[in-house]
Amino acid sequence: MGKKTMVIGATNNPGRYAYFAVKALLQHGHEVIPVGIKKGSIFGLEIINGLPDISMVHTITMYVGPVKQSAYIHYILKLNPNRIIFNPGTENDKLIKQALENDIEVVIDCTLMMLSSGEY
């Protein structure tokens, strides 16, 4: 069964890793919630702007850098996911510390590599 996954930094720009992550997650049977700053759709899913009230999120995979993450920290903690994946370049010591304090698993890895290797 797939893991309900929120992609923060989702985009319909095919030159971005977040685009490939949404595609790969869907191909692997995961429910995807794409959250981004620009309006649009990706693989039939509307990109959600803002901070949507979503329940039972298993994984949040980060595709925004630490500076832009500050707007999401309290939101992410409120969602209380099982884990947060920090893709290369998104590592954020403040969010990592707060996640661990809230018993949220922290993974510093590449979502695409995790999916292709079966570690997701």
C-alpha positions in Angstrom: 0.0 0.0 0.0 1.3 3.5 -0.9 2.3 6.1 1.6 0.4 9.4 1.6 3.2 11.8 0.6 3.2 15.6 0.6 5.7 17.1 -1.8 6.6 20.6 -0.5 8.0 22.6 -3.4 5.9 20.8 -6.1 6.1 22.3 -9.5 4.9 21.5 -13.0 8.3 22.6 -14.4 9.8 19.4 -16.0 13.3 20.7 -15.3 12.9 20.4 -11.5 13.6 17.4 -9.2 10.2 18.0 -7.5 8.5 17.3 -10.8 10.3 14.0 -11.2 9.5 13.1 -7.5 5.8 13.6 -8.0 6.0 11.4 -11.2 8.0 8.7 -9.5 5.8 8.7 -6.3 2.7 8.2 -8.5 4.4 5.5 -10.5 5.2 3.6 -7.3 1.6 3.8 -6.2 1.8 6.5 -3.5 -0.9 9.1 -2.9 0.7 12.5 -3.6 -0.3 15.9 -2.3 1.6 18.5 -4.3 2.1 21.8 -2.4 3.8 24.7 -4.1 3.8 28.4 -4.6 2.7 28.6 -8.2 -0.7 27.6 -9.5 -1.0 24.7 -12.0 -1.4 21.0 -12.2 1.0 18.1 -12.4 0.1 14.6 -13.6 -3.6 15.4 -13.1 -3.2 16.8 -9.6 -3.8 20.4 -8.8 -0.8 22.0 -7.1 -2.1 23.3 -3.7 -1.0 26.8 -2.7 -0.8 27.8 0.9 -1.0 25.4 3.9 -3.8 22.9 3.2 -5.4 21.1 6.1 -4.5 17.5 5.2 -4.8 14.5 7.6 -2.8 11.4 8.0 0.2 12.4 5.9 2.8 9.7 6.2 5.8 11.4 4.5 6.7 15.0 3.7 9.5 15.3 1.1 11.1 18.7 1.0 12.0 20.4 -2.3 12.4 23.9 -0.9 15.6 25.3 0.7 16.0 26.1 4.4 15.3 29.8 4.0 11.9 29.2 2.4 11.1 26.4 4.9 10.6 28.8 7.7 7.0 29.4 6.5 6.3 25.7 6.7 7.9 24.6 10.1 4.9 25.1 12.3 2.6 23.7 9.6 4.7 20.5 9.2 4.8 19.9 12.9 1.0 20.3 13.1 0.6 17.7 10.3 2.7 15.3 12.4 3.9 13.1 9.6 5.7 9.8 10.3 8.8 11.2 8.5 10.3 14.1 6.7 12.7 13.5 3.8 15.3 16.2 3.3 16.4 16.0 -0.3 19.9 17.3 -1.2 20.2 21.0 -0.4 17.1 21.1 1.8 18.7 20.1 5.1 17.5 22.4 7.9 19.0 22.0 11.4 16.1 23.9 13.1 13.4 21.8 11.4 15.4 18.6 11.9 15.7 19.3 15.6 12.0 20.1 16.1 11.0 17.1 14.1 13.1 14.7 16.2 11.7 16.4 19.4 8.2 15.5 18.1 9.1 11.9 17.3 9.1 12.5 13.5 11.6 10.4 11.7 14.2 12.4 9.8 15.7 11.1 6.6 18.4 12.9 4.8 18.4 11.3 1.4 17.1 11.6 -2.2 13.4 10.6 -2.6 14.1 9.6 -6.2 17.0 7.3 -5.2 14.9 5.9 -2.3 12.1 5.0 -4.7 14.4 3.4 -7.3 16.2 1.3 -4.7 13.0 0.2 -2.9 14.0 2.0 0.4 11.0 4.4 0.3 
